[in-house]
C-alpha cells in the first residue's frame, strides 16, 4: 500500500507487518509534517499542523489556526536550483 502525506501529497510504499495494529507517527521527508497512521491499515489518524504544530484529528485544514495543509506545505517546499550544463 502507499502511504500519502496529507500535507504535500508525497507518497511512498508502506508494507506493515501482518497482525500489527499499532499507532505509528511519522514525518514526511519532503514537507516535514508529522502525522499518525494505524499500522495495520495505513489509515490516517492525526495530522500535525505545519504552522502551529497542533496535532489533531485528520482533516484538510487546521481547526486552530485555519491553515490549509496542502497550500501551506506547497509554499514551504523549496526546490534546488538546476544549473545549465
N, C-alpha and C positions, 0 to 999 in steps of 0.2 A: 504494500500500500504506500501511497505517497503522503508525506507529512507536509502541509502547506502553511506557511507563515501568514497569520491574519493581518500583519502589518504591511508587507510588501508583495506577498504572493510567491515568494521563493519556495520551491519545493525540492524535496529530497526523498529518496526511497527510505522507508521505515519498515523494518521487519521485527515486530515484537516477539519475544519468546512465547511459545504456546502455554496457555494457562496462567499467564502473568497478567494481573489486573490492577497494578499499582498506578497511582497518580504520579506522572513524571513532569518535571518542569524543565524547559529547555530554552535556549536563547538562539534566535535566528542569526546565522553568520553574516547575513547581508545587512539587515537594518538594526540588529541587536535588540529587538523587542523580546521580552520574556513571555512565555505562555505555557499553560499546563494542559496536558493531554491524559487520557486514560490509555495506559499502555496496551491493553488487550485489543482495543478497537481503533485507537488513534483519534477518538472524538475529542474535540477541543472543549476544555472545561473552564479555563480562565485565561485572561489576557492582561498584561501589564500595559498601562497607557504609556506611550513613548514620551509624552510631555510631562505629566505629573507623577508618573510611576505608581499609580494606584492599581493594585491587582483587583480585578473584578470579573464578574460573570461574562461569558463570551457575548460580544456584540460588535457592531461595526464602528461605534464611536464611544468615547469616554463619558460615563454618566456624571463624572465630577467636573471636568473642565470643558467637555464638549468637542474635543479634537476628533476628527475623522482619521482613523489609523492609517489607511492607505494613502491619503493625501499628505499627512504629516510625514510619514516614512519616505514617500517619494521625494519630498523636498530635502530631506536629510541625507539621502544617499548621494555621495559624490563619486563620480566616475573618474578614473585616472585619465590624464591627457595621453593621446595617441600621437606619437612622433611620426612624421612622414619619413619613409625610408629612402 
